[in-house]
């Protein structure tokens, strides 16, 4: 028997974070704001996708974006140029956001009155999947050049998201990416997940994504 206490730090951290996440979700539901946690690896096309999404939906709903990076404001400037409300979140070296950080961003941005709020999480497929941010839904982007085997390498990410966007289908002929095989891998991990192939560059296939957002925003207000 030990003469000292042993504390499971990771379990305690997750428990506290999950409580804060639920509180934030309730708060956003009460004010009718749909918060999407958007995750991906660097270079997948998150910001380009957001710009195209903003252009398509900004006349239908009030949109806000929270850009999270370890240390940069390049993406925030890009989003600012679209005319929507945006804030930059610096994580101070951390590779993810948790519920407390997200709440800070929501408060600083002033999310009340927004219909659609996006947290563009730090770019990687590991840490962001482990922490509940308090978002209403989770989404991820996988680009064609990354390969169709990513669900096998990063299963948790595909288990926690509600929708997967497969970007850069305009480059499909140049890469060994089997879309059917990818969907099979994903469905084994998450049978209810939705998969939308598209190109943020050409805007091919993006309408189902826009419709999904419209449905989620309406449901949040119902």
Residue frames relative to the residue before (quaternion, step in Angstrom):
aa qw qx qy qz dx dy dz
X 1.0000 0.0000 0.0000 0.0000 0.00 0.00 0.00
X 0.4449 -0.7044 0.4876 0.2610 3.57 -0.91 0.92
X 0.3853 -0.7098 0.5447 0.2262 3.54 -1.21 0.60
X 0.7203 0.3474 -0.2170 0.5598 3.55 1.31 0.22
X 0.5605 -0.6126 0.4469 0.3330 3.55 -1.26 0.45
X 0.1815 -0.7430 0.6332 0.1188 3.55 -1.14 0.68
X 0.1019 -0.8116 0.5751 0.0100 3.57 -0.60 1.16
X 0.3205 -0.7314 0.5709 0.1908 3.56 -0.83 1.00
X 0.2767 -0.8177 0.4861 0.1364 3.55 0.05 1.36
X 0.6705 0.5197 -0.3134 0.4268 3.58 0.80 -1.02
X 0.6596 0.5077 -0.3107 0.4589 3.58 0.92 -0.91
X 0.6563 0.5171 -0.3046 0.4573 3.58 0.99 -0.86
X 0.6400 0.5270 -0.3166 0.4609 3.55 0.98 -0.85
X 0.6787 0.4895 -0.2945 0.4615 3.58 0.87 -0.93
X 0.6386 0.5349 -0.3310 0.4432 3.59 0.97 -0.81
X 0.6665 0.4863 -0.2967 0.4809 3.58 0.90 -0.92
X 0.6565 0.5191 -0.3131 0.4488 3.56 0.95 -0.89
X 0.6549 0.5209 -0.3187 0.4452 3.59 0.93 -0.85
X 0.6238 0.5293 -0.3373 0.4657 3.60 1.06 -0.70
X 0.6677 0.4906 -0.2965 0.4750 3.58 0.94 -0.91
X 0.6258 0.5477 -0.3324 0.4448 3.57 1.06 -0.77
X 0.6578 0.5032 -0.3091 0.4675 3.58 0.96 -0.84
X 0.6286 0.5332 -0.3306 0.4597 3.57 1.02 -0.77
X 0.6688 0.4897 -0.2992 0.4727 3.58 0.95 -0.88
X 0.6310 0.5369 -0.3369 0.4473 3.60 0.98 -0.79
X 0.6495 0.5119 -0.3112 0.4683 3.58 0.99 -0.87
X 0.6451 0.5330 -0.3118 0.4501 3.57 0.98 -0.89
X 0.6834 0.4805 -0.2813 0.4722 3.58 0.91 -0.93
X 0.6216 0.5374 -0.3385 0.4584 3.58 1.06 -0.73
X 0.6530 0.5334 -0.3086 0.4403 3.57 0.97 -0.88
X 0.7466 0.3690 -0.2209 0.5075 3.58 1.03 -0.72
X 0.5025 -0.7065 0.3916 0.3083 3.58 1.30 0.10
X 0.4835 0.6492 -0.4469 0.3810 3.59 1.13 0.63
X 0.2627 -0.7547 0.5856 0.1360 3.56 -0.80 1.06
X 0.1040 -0.8040 0.5850 0.0222 3.58 -0.59 1.19
X 0.1190 -0.7917 0.5986 0.0276 3.55 -0.76 1.12
X 0.2358 -0.7396 0.6175 0.1265 3.55 -0.90 1.01
X 0.0871 -0.8261 0.5567 -0.0059 3.58 -0.36 1.27
X 0.0293 -0.8235 0.5639 -0.0546 3.56 -0.60 1.21
X 0.1813 0.7626 -0.6119 0.1057 3.55 -1.27 0.44
X 0.5631 -0.5213 0.4903 0.4132 3.52 -1.36 -0.06
X 0.6283 -0.5189 0.3945 0.4247 3.62 -1.20 0.34
X 0.8130 0.2976 -0.2079 0.4553 3.56 -1.06 0.75
X 0.4736 0.6919 -0.4369 0.3256 3.58 1.23 0.12
X 0.5589 -0.6188 0.3823 0.3981 3.58 1.20 -0.46
X 0.2177 0.8048 -0.5261 0.1676 3.61 1.11 0.60
X 0.7231 0.4498 -0.2662 0.4516 3.56 0.71 -1.06
X 0.6302 0.5203 -0.3323 0.4709 3.60 1.01 -0.76
X 0.6330 0.5252 -0.3148 0.4738 3.56 1.04 -0.82
X 0.6587 0.5112 -0.3080 0.4582 3.57 0.95 -0.86
X 0.6340 0.5300 -0.3347 0.4529 3.59 0.96 -0.83
X 0.6684 0.4884 -0.2974 0.4757 3.59 0.93 -0.90
X 0.6447 0.5262 -0.3098 0.4598 3.57 1.06 -0.80
X 0.6439 0.5182 -0.3121 0.4684 3.55 0.98 -0.87
X 0.6468 0.5296 -0.3182 0.4472 3.58 0.91 -0.90
X 0.7035 0.4792 -0.2649 0.4531 3.57 1.02 -0.83
X 0.8172 0.3258 -0.1153 0.4611 3.59 0.98 -0.82
X 0.5127 0.7062 -0.4083 0.2677 3.61 1.15 -0.37
X 0.6489 0.4929 -0.3295 0.4768 3.60 1.19 -0.37
X 0.6690 0.4962 -0.2885 0.4722 3.59 1.31 -0.26
X 0.8182 0.0685 0.0225 0.5705 3.57 1.07 -0.68
X 0.4883 -0.6343 0.5119 0.3117 3.54 -1.29 0.42
X 0.1196 -0.8351 0.5367 -0.0152 3.54 -0.61 1.24
X 0.0288 -0.7717 0.6349 0.0227 3.54 -1.15 0.72
X 0.1637 -0.7915 0.5850 0.0671 3.56 -1.10 0.74
X 0.1318 -0.7477 0.6454 0.0844 3.56 -1.07 0.84
X 0.1681 -0.8010 0.5717 0.0575 3.57 -0.51 1.22
X 0.0940 -0.8069 0.5826 0.0246 3.59 -0.64 1.11
X 0.1299 0.7633 -0.6213 0.1204 3.54 -0.88 1.05
X 0.6002 -0.5461 0.4319 0.3938 3.55 -1.24 0.42
X 0.7663 -0.2304 0.1621 0.5774 3.58 0.95 -0.85
X 0.5407 0.5706 -0.4540 0.4195 3.57 -0.03 1.30
X 0.1229 -0.7807 0.6000 0.1239 3.57 -1.22 0.35
X 0.2847 0.7922 -0.4929 0.2200 3.56 1.26 0.41
X 0.6987 0.4705 -0.2809 0.4600 3.58 0.82 -0.99
X 0.6277 0.5411 -0.3412 0.4436 3.58 1.01 -0.77
X 0.6371 0.5230 -0.3258 0.4631 3.58 1.02 -0.76
X 0.6266 0.5384 -0.3267 0.4591 3.57 1.04 -0.82
X 0.6784 0.4751 -0.2832 0.4835 3.57 0.94 -0.92
X 0.6048 0.5739 -0.3498 0.4273 3.60 1.02 -0.79
X 0.6475 0.5470 -0.3137 0.4279 3.56 1.04 -0.79
X 0.6058 0.5521 -0.3605 0.4452 3.62 1.23 -0.30
X 0.5236 -0.6706 0.3856 0.3571 3.58 1.27 -0.31
X 0.5795 0.5702 -0.4011 0.4220 3.62 1.21 0.02
X 0.6398 -0.5261 0.4058 0.3863 3.53 -1.34 0.30
X 0.0688 0.8141 -0.5693 0.0910 3.61 -0.79 1.00
X 0.0453 -0.7692 0.6366 0.0337 3.54 -1.22 0.61
X 0.3298 -0.7275 0.5687 0.1964 3.58 -1.14 0.70
X 0.1307 -0.7746 0.6162 0.0562 3.56 -0.93 0.97
X 0.1463 -0.7723 0.6137 0.0742 3.58 -0.76 1.06
X 0.3209 -0.7978 0.4871 0.1526 3.57 -0.69 1.08
X 0.4232 -0.7319 0.4545 0.2806 3.60 1.22 -0.04
X 0.7679 -0.3508 0.1778 0.5056 3.56 1.01 0.80
X 0.5747 0.5899 -0.3886 0.4132 3.60 1.20 -0.29
X 0.4015 -0.7608 0.4741 0.1875 3.56 -0.99 0.91
X 0.7512 0.2739 -0.1852 0.5713 3.60 1.21 0.39
X 0.3199 -0.6812 0.5999 0.2715 3.53 -1.38 -0.01
X 0.2107 -0.7448 0.6134 0.1569 3.54 -1.15 0.61
X 0.7549 -0.4048 0.2592 0.4462 3.59 -1.29 -0.06
X 0.6442 0.5273 -0.3274 0.4470 3.58 1.00 -0.80
X 0.6528 0.5029 -0.3099 0.4743 3.59 0.97 -0.82
X 0.6461 0.5212 -0.3138 0.4609 3.55 0.99 -0.88
X 0.6336 0.5314 -0.3185 0.4633 3.56 1.00 -0.86
X 0.6135 0.5394 -0.3402 0.4658 3.60 1.02 -0.77
X 0.6775 0.4982 -0.2853 0.4598 3.54 0.94 -0.94
X 0.6346 0.5346 -0.3217 0.4560 3.57 0.99 -0.87
X 0.6822 0.4872 -0.2820 0.4666 3.57 0.92 -0.94
X 0.6757 0.5002 -0.2935 0.4550 3.59 0.95 -0.90
X 0.6642 0.4939 -0.3036 0.4720 3.58 1.03 -0.78
X 0.3061 -0.7297 0.5417 0.2836 3.55 0.99 -0.89
X 0.0139 0.8749 -0.4821 0.0439 3.54 0.55 1.25
X 0.4943 0.6623 -0.4452 0.3447 3.60 1.18 -0.27
X 0.7565 0.3186 -0.2627 0.5071 3.55 -0.83 1.02
X 0.5976 0.5469 -0.3698 0.4549 3.59 1.25 -0.22
X 0.3681 -0.7175 0.5483 0.2213 3.56 -1.09 0.73
X 0.8055 0.1201 0.0102 0.5802 3.54 0.94 -1.00
X 0.0004 0.7998 -0.5966 0.0666 3.55 -0.61 1.21
X 0.1291 -0.8056 0.5768 0.0411 3.57 -0.81 1.01
X 0.1775 -0.7193 0.6612 0.1178 3.52 -1.10 0.86
X 0.1533 -0.7636 0.6211 0.0867 3.59 -0.49 1.18
X 0.2709 -0.8227 0.4854 0.1187 3.53 -0.11 1.37
X 0.6697 -0.4749 0.3785 0.4274 3.57 -1.31 0.24
X 0.4911 -0.7227 0.4173 0.2496 3.56 -0.92 0.93
X 0.5437 0.5412 -0.5395 0.3470 3.53 -0.45 1.34
X 0.4822 -0.7127 0.4489 0.2410 3.58 -1.18 0.49
X 0.6243 0.5559 -0.3350 0.4347 3.60 1.26 0.15
X 0.7929 0.3704 -0.2018 0.4397 3.60 0.17 -1.31
X 0.6704 0.5133 -0.3446 0.4103 3.67 0.73 -0.86
X 0.6287 0.5556 -0.3366 0.4275 3.59 1.11 -0.61
X 0.6626 0.5491 -0.3006 0.4111 3.59 1.15 -0.55
X 0.7597 0.3832 -0.1834 0.4924 3.59 1.15 -0.55
X 0.3634 -0.7014 0.5791 0.2016 3.54 -0.89 1.05
X 0.2535 -0.8039 0.5240 0.1222 3.59 -0.61 1.12
X 0.5312 -0.6010 0.4234 0.4210 3.56 1.24 -0.36
X 0.4057 0.7242 -0.4610 0.3139 3.55 1.30 0.17
X 0.5647 -0.5880 0.4614 0.3500 3.55 -1.24 0.52
X 0.7838 -0.0092 0.0402 0.6196 3.57 1.02 -0.89
X 0.2993 -0.7279 0.5892 0.1830 3.55 -1.33 0.44
X 0.0296 -0.7837 0.6205 -0.0024 3.55 -1.04 0.83
X 0.0874 -0.7782 0.6157 0.0872 3.54 -1.23 0.40
X 0.2693 -0.7252 0.6096 0.1728 3.50 -1.30 0.49
X 0.0486 -0.7508 0.6581 0.0276 3.54 -1.02 0.90
X 0.2425 -0.7794 0.5571 0.1527 3.59 -0.78 0.93
X 0.6718 -0.5378 0.3495 0.3705 3.54 -1.17 0.70
X 0.6732 0.5081 -0.3317 0.4227 3.67 0.83 -0.81
X 0.5899 0.5974 -0.3715 0.3963 3.63 1.18 -0.40
X 0.5173 -0.6631 0.4062 0.3573 3.60 1.16 -0.42
X 0.4990 -0.6891 0.4512 0.2693 3.56 -1.15 0.67
X 0.5895 0.5997 -0.3617 0.4026 3.60 1.28 0.01
X 0.4001 0.7599 -0.4535 0.2384 3.62 1.22 -0.04
X 0.6068 0.5416 -0.3870 0.4344 3.67 0.98 -0.54
X 0.6439 0.5167 -0.3209 0.4641 3.58 1.14 -0.59
X 0.7119 0.4551 -0.2475 0.4742 3.57 1.11 -0.70
X 0.7949 0.1696 -0.0661 0.5788 3.58 1.10 -0.73
X 0.0347 -0.8708 0.4896 0.0279 3.61 0.72 1.03
X 0.6206 0.5715 -0.3660 0.3928 3.62 0.94 -0.79
X 0.6182 0.5590 -0.3457 0.4311 3.58 0.96 -0.84
X 0.7217 0.4375 -0.2502 0.4745 3.58 0.89 -0.92
X 0.6077 0.5514 -0.3492 0.4524 3.57 1.23 -0.37
X 0.7494 0.4314 -0.2247 0.4492 3.60 0.99 -0.79
X 0.6504 0.5257 -0.3378 0.4317 3.62 1.15 -0.29
X 0.4436 -0.6935 0.5138 0.2416 3.53 -1.25 0.58
X 0.7981 0.0832 -0.0129 0.5966 3.55 1.18 -0.58
X 0.1715 -0.7632 0.6161 0.0924 3.57 -1.10 0.79
X 0.1793 -0.7644 0.6138 0.0825 3.54 -0.87 1.03
X 0.1727 -0.7850 0.5898 0.0779 3.57 -0.68 1.11
X 0.1391 -0.8494 0.5088 0.0191 3.54 -0.11 1.37
X 0.7986 0.3265 -0.2645 0.4310 3.52 -1.42 0.38
X 0.2015 0.7925 -0.5499 0.1702 3.60 0.93 0.84
X 0.5229 0.6183 -0.4147 0.4150 3.59 1.27 -0.19
X 0.7047 0.4158 -0.2554 0.5151 3.60 1.28 -0.33
X 0.3164 0.8036 -0.4664 0.1913 3.59 1.29 0.14
X 0.6729 0.5220 -0.3092 0.4233 3.60 0.95 -0.82
X 0.6827 0.4991 -0.2868 0.4501 3.59 1.20 -0.38
X 0.7510 0.3464 -0.1923 0.5282 3.59 1.25 -0.20
X 0.4802 -0.6534 0.5074 0.2917 3.53 -1.21 0.59
X 0.3004 0.7394 -0.5282 0.2899 3.55 0.43 1.30
X 0.1419 -0.7888 0.5964 0.0439 3.56 -0.60 1.22
X 0.3483 -0.7807 0.4826 0.1907 3.57 -0.32 1.27
X 0.6470 0.5115 -0.3240 0.4634 3.61 0.98 -0.77
X 0.6481 0.5080 -0.3166 0.4708 3.57 0.98 -0.81
X 0.6263 0.5355 -0.3274 0.4624 3.56 1.02 -0.81
X 0.6670 0.4995 -0.3047 0.4614 3.60 0.86 -0.96
X 0.6260 0.5421 -0.3331 0.4508 3.58 1.03 -0.76
X 0.6412 0.5172 -0.3137 0.4722 3.58 0.97 -0.89
X 0.6891 0.5027 -0.2797 0.4407 3.56 0.87 -1.01
X 0.6762 0.5156 -0.2941 0.4364 3.57 0.89 -0.95
X 0.6054 0.5499 -0.3534 0.4541 3.58 1.14 -0.57
X 0.6899 0.4562 -0.2649 0.4958 3.57 1.11 -0.69
X 0.8066 0.0495 0.0590 0.5860 3.55 1.00 -0.90
X 0.2319 -0.8376 0.4777 0.1281 3.62 0.18 1.27
X 0.7244 0.4548 -0.2470 0.4555 3.61 1.09 -0.64
X 0.4507 0.7186 -0.4369 0.2993 3.56 1.28 -0.05
X 0.2984 -0.7261 0.5904 0.1878 3.55 -1.19 0.60
X 0.1458 -0.7911 0.5918 0.0525 3.59 -0.93 0.94
X 0.0232 -0.8065 0.5899 -0.0315 3.57 -0.75 1.10
X 0.1923 -0.7693 0.5997 0.1073 3.63 -0.53 1.15
X 0.1522 0.7891 -0.5780 0.1419 3.58 -0.93 0.86
X 0.2828 -0.7104 0.6028 0.2281 3.52 -1.38 -0.07
X 0.3434 -0.7434 0.5386 0.1986 3.58 -0.61 1.13
X 0.6260 0.5590 -0.3348 0.4285 3.58 1.15 -0.59
X 0.7864 0.2887 -0.1475 0.5258 3.59 0.85 -0.99
X 0.3816 -0.7389 0.4468 0.3298 3.57 1.37 -0.37
X 0.3644 0.7237 -0.4978 0.3094 3.59 1.24 0.29
X 0.8534 0.1803 -0.1379 0.4693 3.58 -0.93 0.91
X 0.5003 0.6993 -0.4068 0.3086 3.61 1.22 0.14
X 0.5229 0.6718 -0.4138 0.3225 3.61 1.14 -0.44
X 0.6261 0.5179 -0.3622 0.4567 3.69 0.94 -0.65
X 0.6200 0.5323 -0.3308 0.4719 3.58 1.10 -0.68
X 0.6517 0.5034 -0.3141 0.4725 3.58 0.91 -0.89
X 0.6591 0.5123 -0.3039 0.4592 3.59 0.97 -0.87
X 0.6090 0.5470 -0.3458 0.4586 3.58 1.06 -0.75
X 0.6530 0.5046 -0.3120 0.4707 3.59 0.94 -0.87
X 0.6322 0.5349 -0.3325 0.4513 3.59 0.92 -0.89
X 0.6611 0.5107 -0.3019 0.4594 3.58 0.95 -0.90
X 0.6769 0.4988 -0.2943 0.4543 3.59 0.94 -0.89
X 0.6413 0.5141 -0.3238 0.4686 3.57 1.00 -0.81
X 0.6499 0.5072 -0.3147 0.4704 3.59 0.97 -0.84
X 0.6627 0.5136 -0.3072 0.4501 3.59 0.94 -0.88
X 0.6411 0.5357 -0.3263 0.4422 3.58 1.02 -0.76
X 0.7061 0.4477 -0.2572 0.4846 3.56 1.11 -0.65
X 0.5329 0.6622 -0.3993 0.3435 3.58 1.23 -0.42
